[in-house]
Amino acid sequence: MAMNVERSTCVDLYKFADVFSVDIVRNACFQLIHRNFVEVATSEEFCSLSVNQLTEIISHDELDVKEETTVWEAVVRWVQHSREDWCR
């Protein structure tokens, strides 16, 4: 079964599929996030990932980034966003 997942919805679909164990959707989104990490990591939806989801994504060997600082910056952005949520 082929899936057509958009970058704009892949994080939300990934979170949904992760919670409800829809593996085919989860895996398709996981691959799309890895191939387009730079773009996906700058989205607002990226900051809504759980710590477990974020850890799984950034620790995977197939993460497509040119520099490790890209991952570091994405994590810092995620932490800052999470801190804002905690302070509310």
C-alpha distance (Angstrom), angle and dihedral (degrees) to the residues before:
residue distance angle dihedral
M1 . . .
A2 3.79 . .
M3 3.78 119.7 .
N4 3.75 128.5 -155.8
V5 3.79 106.8 -155.6
E6 3.80 120.6 176.6
R7 3.80 122.1 -140.5
S8 3.78 89.7 -127.9
T9 3.81 92.4 60.5
C10 3.80 103.1 28.6
V11 3.82 96.7 96.9
D12 3.80 93.9 49.8
L13 3.80 90.9 45.3
Y14 3.81 90.4 46.9
K15 3.81 91.3 53.1
F16 3.82 91.8 47.4
A17 3.79 93.4 47.3
D18 3.80 91.2 46.2
V19 3.81 93.1 53.2
F20 3.80 94.3 44.9
S21 3.84 96.8 37.2
V22 3.80 95.9 -120.3
D23 3.79 93.3 158.8
I24 3.80 100.3 -177.0
V25 3.82 91.6 54.3
R26 3.80 92.9 40.3
N27 3.81 92.3 51.9
A28 3.81 93.3 47.3
C29 3.80 90.8 51.1
F30 3.80 91.9 43.7
Q31 3.82 90.6 55.3
L32 3.80 92.5 46.2
I33 3.80 91.4 50.5
H34 3.80 90.2 51.1
R35 3.80 94.6 48.0
N36 3.81 92.7 46.9
F37 3.79 101.0 31.0
V38 3.80 97.1 138.0
E39 3.79 92.7 54.7
V40 3.80 96.1 38.6
A41 3.81 93.4 46.9
T42 3.80 90.9 60.2
S43 3.80 93.3 55.4
E44 3.79 122.8 102.5
E45 3.81 89.6 -125.6
F46 3.81 90.7 61.3
C47 3.80 89.1 66.3
S48 3.79 90.5 57.4
L49 3.81 93.6 64.4
S50 3.78 116.7 115.4
V51 3.78 117.7 -113.6
N52 3.82 89.7 -107.2
Q53 3.79 92.6 51.1
L54 3.80 92.0 47.2
T55 3.80 91.9 48.3
E56 3.79 92.1 50.2
I57 3.80 92.2 50.0
I58 3.80 98.2 47.2
S59 3.80 95.3 41.9
H60 3.80 95.3 54.6
D61 3.81 116.8 110.2
E62 3.81 93.3 -134.8
L63 3.80 94.9 61.6
D64 3.81 104.7 133.5
V65 3.80 107.6 -138.8
K66 3.78 130.6 132.2
E67 3.79 94.9 -148.5
E68 3.79 133.3 27.4
T69 3.79 89.0 -134.4
T70 3.81 87.4 71.6
V71 3.80 89.4 63.0
W72 3.80 91.9 43.5
E73 3.82 91.5 52.2
A74 3.81 91.0 49.2
V75 3.80 91.2 51.4
V76 3.81 91.9 47.9
R77 3.80 89.5 51.2
W78 3.82 90.3 48.6
V79 3.84 91.2 50.1
Q80 3.80 92.5 48.2
H81 3.79 90.9 50.5
S82 3.80 91.2 47.0
R83 3.81 90.9 50.1
E84 3.80 89.4 54.4
D85 3.81 89.4 53.2
W86 3.81 92.0 48.4
C87 3.80 91.7 51.2
R88 3.81 93.7 54.1
